[in-house]
Amino acid sequence: MSTLADVRPFPRSPRLSRPGRPAGAGRLSRFDLAQLGPNWYAVVMGTAILGNGAAVLPVRLPGLVGFGEGMWALGLAVLLVLLAARLVHLTRHREAARAQLLDTPATAVFYGCPPMALLSVGLGTLLLGSRVIGTGPAVALDAALWGVGTLYALAVAAGIPYLMITRHPVSALEANPTWLLPVVAPLVASATGPALVPHLPAGGPQQTMLYACWALFGVGLLATLVLLPVVFTGLFHSKLPALALTPSLFLVLGPLGQSVTAVHQLADAARPVLPSLAPAMLPFAELYGVAVIGVAMLWLVVALTANLRARQAGMPFAMTWWAFTFPIGTCVTGASALARHTGFGGFTALATGLFVLLAGAWVLAAAGTAAGLARGRLLAR
């Protein structure tokens, strides 16, 4: 499990320094893509959710939309860079890639990150990018990213648990919140898909899309309900094995906030498409949302307290700090949906406060990542 803390799941062979040259010289400019794991897509997820949160926030502030567009563009750029780097990783470092998936369960669970990155950037393209590249291209790009991301999400949601059951040497008594990552991806697909419904032909295509999103919601929610008791059992029994893993406690917020966002998005999309079911969907979304967002806020206090304590104990920066961002972002979108549908000012204040917390978390994670890359501590050869 320590691989999650230091982001170096594969040992590097010793290298001899050149004569007359200090060991490690020139390290800052060289990167070892054999170490590039799927956890790096958390950078895209955290950046994209910050932009998406700005787009749906119930408070309109000067420059907020422009800020969201900037975050969408940054998320898309980082996604393209990562896709290119991962292509090199998969072609030139096949043994490392194979080990990440088949032999390193601590890394394999992070294969839930790539589909969520695709889905989040896709939604941002529709919400924010349409003002930059036009509605037609934005819809086309979102449709492509949603389609690929959803298939990827389903493959991961089925494949990683299968590997954990049949191959990975894991114990339920050592479970931690990263185990939730593979099964949250279908929930993200269910929350991002309804935005495409109005752009589909009326009738069968729209109904198919909506029913598919409800099915994805069921897959993600039920899988989460199965895994959460296992995760809590592991936390209570074995604790977290390293301080640097403490940010992973925030991952519990992901399925909670994302499911609230999903039910509200599905209720909105159902009004013109499924008029017989729509009247029941909105009350369900509001009641479900209020209950689940309450649980999420309770866990947010627990996670914040644990991380403040870990920070005082000397918790170092690691890529796990990106766990601060996307889960909080799902609570921003969930609280924003509740504010929009209920008109209750308390949810507006909650969404705004969570957005400020999200922005601060993104700054911390981004600054730590930039400093780590600059100093050769992340992916350094």
Wavefront OBJ file of the C-alpha trace (Angstrom):
o trace
v 0.000 0.000 0.000
v 2.952 2.321 0.373
v 3.065 2.666 -3.409
v 0.095 5.007 -3.230
v 1.963 7.319 -0.943
v 5.203 7.680 -2.850
v 3.746 7.225 -6.380
v 6.549 4.830 -7.286
v 4.997 1.374 -7.585
v 7.886 -0.075 -9.574
v 11.425 -0.278 -8.221
v 14.067 1.307 -10.342
v 17.346 -0.366 -11.120
v 20.422 1.384 -9.727
v 22.209 3.703 -12.149
v 25.840 4.658 -12.166
v 26.615 8.354 -12.244
v 28.964 9.674 -14.893
v 32.586 10.235 -13.869
v 33.040 13.636 -12.335
v 29.291 14.225 -12.207
v 27.284 14.156 -8.974
v 24.797 11.322 -8.694
v 21.332 12.514 -9.652
v 22.586 15.452 -11.727
v 20.302 16.223 -14.609
v 17.462 14.384 -12.892
v 15.157 17.386 -13.067
v 14.880 17.256 -16.840
v 14.319 13.501 -17.217
v 11.162 11.537 -16.533
v 10.625 7.809 -16.353
v 7.288 7.006 -17.988
v 7.509 3.463 -16.652
v 6.323 4.976 -13.373
v 3.326 6.727 -14.909
v 0.229 5.165 -13.391
v -3.519 5.663 -13.838
v -3.589 7.687 -10.600
v -2.272 10.662 -12.590
v -5.713 11.040 -14.183
v -6.830 12.374 -10.807
v -5.163 15.636 -11.881
v -7.614 15.848 -14.792
v -10.551 14.889 -12.588
v -9.777 17.536 -9.997
v -9.219 20.243 -12.588
v -12.328 19.399 -14.604
v -14.630 19.245 -11.565
v -13.459 22.693 -10.499
v -14.542 24.092 -13.857
v -17.812 22.151 -13.833
v -18.530 23.349 -10.308
v -18.087 26.945 -11.448
v -20.529 26.311 -14.302
v -23.364 25.028 -12.089
v -22.791 27.095 -8.955
v -26.103 28.774 -7.969
v -24.272 32.047 -7.308
v -23.254 34.096 -10.337
v -20.086 36.084 -9.746
v -18.159 38.274 -12.204
v -15.520 36.219 -13.986
v -16.835 32.882 -12.700
v -17.760 31.576 -16.152
v -14.433 32.688 -17.588
v -12.662 30.951 -14.714
v -14.616 27.781 -15.453
v -13.683 27.956 -19.131
v -10.038 28.294 -18.180
v -10.207 25.232 -15.934
v -11.967 23.265 -18.666
v -9.235 24.177 -21.154
v -6.531 23.268 -18.641
v -8.208 19.949 -17.857
v -8.514 19.124 -21.558
v -4.856 20.014 -22.145
v -3.654 17.849 -19.241
v -5.877 15.008 -20.466
v -4.313 15.128 -23.928
v -0.809 15.152 -22.452
v -1.626 12.194 -20.214
v -3.207 10.231 -23.049
v -0.041 10.687 -25.120
v 2.186 9.760 -22.166
v 0.099 6.700 -21.341
v 0.289 5.580 -24.974
v 4.076 5.661 -24.690
v 3.829 3.881 -21.341
v 1.647 1.099 -22.750
v 3.823 0.560 -25.828
v 7.327 0.952 -24.390
v 6.788 -0.272 -20.843
v 4.419 -3.179 -21.302
v 5.709 -5.167 -18.346
v 5.243 -2.187 -16.035
v 1.724 -1.622 -17.397
v 0.902 -5.298 -16.942
v 2.182 -5.251 -13.382
v 0.128 -2.151 -12.576
v -3.071 -3.933 -13.535
v -2.497 -7.586 -12.728
v 0.114 -7.706 -9.989
v -0.246 -4.465 -8.021
v -3.747 -4.163 -6.520
v -2.843 -0.860 -4.846
v -2.337 0.608 -8.327
v -5.029 -1.361 -10.177
v -7.878 0.339 -8.309
v -6.764 3.647 -9.826
v -7.904 2.424 -13.230
v -11.194 3.937 -12.141
v -9.629 7.381 -12.668
v -9.184 7.457 -16.494
v -12.887 6.983 -17.329
v -13.903 9.589 -14.751
v -11.394 12.004 -16.265
v -12.860 11.465 -19.743
v -16.424 11.899 -18.499
v -15.667 15.033 -16.482
v -13.842 16.773 -19.309
v -16.656 15.763 -21.666
v -19.294 17.401 -19.479
v -17.138 20.505 -19.156
v -16.887 20.654 -22.932
v -20.669 20.888 -23.146
v -21.163 23.238 -20.194
v -18.199 25.534 -20.798
v -16.369 24.638 -23.970
v -19.372 25.323 -26.190
v -18.755 29.042 -25.701
v -15.226 28.568 -26.973
v -15.457 25.975 -29.767
v -19.167 26.193 -30.629
v -22.143 24.052 -29.706
v -21.829 21.516 -32.530
v -18.187 20.566 -31.891
v -18.802 20.620 -28.136
v -21.682 18.157 -28.422
v -19.652 15.898 -30.705
v -16.639 15.899 -28.400
v -18.759 15.322 -25.293
v -20.588 12.446 -27.006
v -17.280 10.823 -27.937
v -15.791 11.256 -24.465
v -18.985 10.058 -22.775
v -19.207 6.970 -24.991
v -15.589 5.949 -24.486
v -15.625 6.914 -20.816
v -18.788 4.919 -20.120
v -17.515 1.755 -21.805
v -14.246 2.181 -19.931
v -16.149 2.713 -16.671
v -18.167 -0.477 -17.108
v -15.055 -2.475 -17.992
v -13.285 -1.192 -14.886
v -16.309 -1.638 -12.607
v -16.490 -5.295 -13.615
v -12.831 -6.030 -14.308
v -11.093 -4.695 -11.200
v -13.401 -6.466 -8.708
v -12.973 -9.640 -10.798
v -9.187 -9.351 -10.486
v -9.472 -8.645 -6.764
v -11.554 -11.807 -6.357
v -9.534 -14.119 -8.593
v -5.957 -12.818 -8.716
v -4.991 -9.924 -6.461
v -3.630 -10.853 -3.011
v -5.950 -8.599 -1.014
v -7.733 -8.875 2.323
v -10.987 -7.218 3.311
v -9.358 -6.382 6.640
v -6.909 -4.132 4.780
v -9.470 -2.381 2.564
v -9.210 1.380 2.157
v -11.259 4.050 0.328
v -9.287 3.664 -2.931
v -11.236 0.434 -3.452
v -14.251 2.607 -4.290
v -12.632 4.174 -7.364
v -13.528 1.461 -9.910
v -17.221 1.360 -8.963
v -17.750 5.139 -8.754
v -17.034 5.552 -12.477
v -20.520 4.338 -13.604
v -22.072 6.896 -11.239
v -20.072 9.624 -12.980
v -21.363 8.365 -16.321
v -24.938 8.472 -15.029
v -24.469 12.063 -13.828
v -22.843 13.351 -17.022
v -24.956 11.530 -19.611
v -28.268 13.404 -19.125
v -26.691 16.608 -20.461
v -26.540 14.931 -23.874
v -30.235 13.925 -23.903
v -31.565 17.238 -25.362
v -29.071 16.945 -28.227
v -30.333 13.507 -29.301
v -33.255 12.858 -31.666
v -36.594 12.874 -29.873
v -38.283 9.612 -29.021
v -36.360 6.359 -28.856
v -32.800 7.751 -28.777
v -33.546 10.104 -25.884
v -35.431 7.440 -23.934
v -32.650 4.909 -24.510
v -30.063 7.356 -23.234
v -32.094 8.198 -20.152
v -32.804 4.576 -19.268
v -29.130 3.741 -19.816
v -28.128 6.489 -17.387
v -30.550 5.157 -14.785
v -29.025 1.701 -15.250
v -25.544 3.162 -14.775
v -26.791 4.882 -11.626
v -27.983 1.542 -10.300
v -24.702 -0.192 -11.128
v -22.599 2.442 -9.397
v -24.863 2.906 -6.381
v -25.389 -0.778 -5.609
v -21.696 -1.577 -6.079
v -20.837 1.285 -3.720
v -23.301 0.016 -1.120
v -21.631 -3.403 -1.305
v -18.099 -2.023 -0.974
v -18.601 0.687 1.651
v -19.024 -1.779 4.569
v -15.860 -3.559 3.412
v -13.962 -0.258 3.305
v -15.105 0.721 6.792
v -14.211 -2.728 8.098
v -10.697 -2.283 6.744
v -10.388 1.210 8.212
v -11.612 0.143 11.632
v -9.470 -2.992 11.720
v -6.185 -1.984 10.069
v -6.354 1.841 9.961
v -4.431 3.547 7.161
v -0.913 2.142 6.676
v 0.716 5.510 5.914
v 0.105 9.175 6.704
v 0.226 10.002 3.010
v -2.886 7.865 2.486
v -4.994 9.986 4.820
v -6.382 12.119 1.930
v -7.976 8.952 0.551
v -10.629 9.314 3.262
v -12.179 12.003 1.071
v -12.890 9.371 -1.590
v -15.924 8.239 0.424
v -17.537 11.558 -0.556
v -17.290 10.714 -4.266
v -20.177 8.250 -4.614
v -22.290 10.288 -2.175
v -22.005 13.615 -3.984
v -22.053 12.038 -7.421
v -25.233 10.090 -6.737
v -26.979 13.280 -5.571
v -25.863 15.044 -8.741
v -27.001 12.110 -10.866
v -30.574 11.873 -9.547
v -31.126 15.588 -10.111
v -29.676 15.506 -13.621
v -31.829 12.495 -14.442
v -34.940 14.214 -13.064
v -34.290 17.285 -15.238
v -33.769 15.218 -18.369
v -36.916 13.146 -17.739
v -39.390 16.041 -17.931
v -39.740 16.149 -21.733
v -38.684 12.556 -22.372
v -40.563 10.459 -19.809
v -43.581 12.566 -18.821
v -45.245 9.672 -16.993
v -42.252 9.153 -14.674
v -40.991 12.733 -14.397
v -43.471 13.836 -11.667
v -42.096 11.176 -9.322
v -38.418 11.736 -10.146
v -38.010 15.272 -8.831
v -39.447 14.612 -5.334
v -37.296 11.474 -5.138
v -34.227 13.481 -6.177
v -34.877 16.124 -3.522
v -35.518 13.678 -0.682
v -32.619 11.426 -1.650
v -30.358 14.409 -2.144
v -31.069 15.989 1.237
v -30.489 12.702 3.063
v -27.279 11.769 1.257
v -25.746 15.246 1.273
v -26.251 15.243 5.041
v -24.259 12.024 5.343
v -21.596 13.490 3.046
v -21.204 16.582 5.220
v -20.824 14.417 8.312
v -18.074 12.415 6.633
v -16.470 15.636 5.355
v -15.954 16.686 8.977
v -14.371 13.308 9.758
v -12.062 13.460 6.730
v -11.050 17.069 7.371
v -10.286 16.367 11.024
v -8.212 13.302 10.176
v -6.222 15.177 7.537
v -5.560 18.174 9.775
v -4.262 15.774 12.398
v -2.119 13.972 9.807
v -0.755 17.283 8.571
v 0.286 18.219 12.087
v 2.013 14.847 12.316
v 4.079 15.671 9.219
v 2.022 14.196 6.367
v 4.141 14.728 3.213
v 2.831 15.702 -0.187
v 1.855 12.803 -2.437
v -0.413 12.381 -5.420
v -3.077 11.207 -2.969
v -3.636 14.913 -2.233
v -5.722 15.032 -5.423
v -8.293 13.058 -3.426
v -9.128 16.415 -1.839
v -10.540 17.716 -5.126
v -12.910 15.510 -7.112
v -14.911 14.138 -4.144
v -15.501 17.650 -2.792
v -16.395 18.723 -6.333
v -19.153 16.116 -6.515
v -20.608 17.606 -3.338
v -20.472 21.057 -4.953
v -22.494 19.843 -7.947
v -24.870 17.904 -5.697
v -25.524 20.859 -3.375
v -25.900 23.155 -6.398
v -28.554 20.848 -7.840
v -30.407 20.850 -4.522
v -30.272 24.650 -4.405
v -31.618 24.878 -7.950
v -34.518 22.490 -7.367
v -35.543 23.439 -3.837
v -34.801 27.170 -3.882
v -33.544 26.834 -0.307
v -30.845 29.395 0.503
v -29.066 26.998 2.837
v -28.097 24.781 -0.090
v -26.882 27.815 -2.019
v -24.633 28.751 0.896
v -23.461 25.152 1.227
v -22.596 24.887 -2.466
v -20.700 28.180 -2.342
v -18.741 27.207 0.760
v -17.855 23.818 -0.728
v -16.719 25.496 -3.947
v -14.341 27.721 -1.983
v -13.026 24.619 -0.198
v -12.652 22.866 -3.569
v -10.684 25.781 -5.028
v -8.351 25.787 -2.041
v -7.861 22.018 -2.280
v -7.053 22.311 -5.992
v -4.427 24.976 -5.307
v -2.775 22.764 -2.676
v -2.724 19.686 -4.899
v -1.644 21.551 -8.038
v 1.129 23.437 -6.223
v 2.434 20.236 -4.645
v 2.395 18.422 -7.989
v 4.174 21.253 -9.808
v 6.815 21.469 -7.086
v 7.308 17.708 -7.077
v 7.806 17.605 -10.836
v 10.164 20.584 -10.760
v 12.293 19.010 -8.025
v 12.360 15.617 -9.712
v 10.441 13.883 -6.946
v 7.585 12.670 -9.162
v 8.299 10.451 -12.171
v 12.004 11.293 -11.946
v 14.426 8.967 -13.672
l 1 2 3 4 5 6 7 8 9 10 11 12 13 14 15 16 17 18 19 20 21 22 23 24 25 26 27 28 29 30 31 32 33 34 35 36 37 38 39 40 41 42 43 44 45 46 47 48 49 50 51 52 53 54 55 56 57 58 59 60 61 62 63 64 65 66 67 68 69 70 71 72 73 74 75 76 77 78 79 80 81 82 83 84 85 86 87 88 89 90 91 92 93 94 95 96 97 98 99 100 101 102 103 104 105 106 107 108 109 110 111 112 113 114 115 116 117 118 119 120 121 122 123 124 125 126 127 128 129 130 131 132 133 134 135 136 137 138 139 140 141 142 143 144 145 146 147 148 149 150 151 152 153 154 155 156 157 158 159 160 161 162 163 164 165 166 167 168 169 170 171 172 173 174 175 176 177 178 179 180 181 182 183 184 185 186 187 188 189 190 191 192 193 194 195 196 197 198 199 200 201 202 203 204 205 206 207 208 209 210 211 212 213 214 215 216 217 218 219 220 221 222 223 224 225 226 227 228 229 230 231 232 233 234 235 236 237 238 239 240 241 242 243 244 245 246 247 248 249 250 251 252 253 254 255 256 257 258 259 260 261 262 263 264 265 266 267 268 269 270 271 272 273 274 275 276 277 278 279 280 281 282 283 284 285 286 287 288 289 290 291 292 293 294 295 296 297 298 299 300 301 302 303 304 305 306 307 308 309 310 311 312 313 314 315 316 317 318 319 320 321 322 323 324 325 326 327 328 329 330 331 332 333 334 335 336 337 338 339 340 341 342 343 344 345 346 347 348 349 350 351 352 353 354 355 356 357 358 359 360 361 362 363 364 365 366 367 368 369 370 371 372 373 374 375 376 377 378 379 380 381
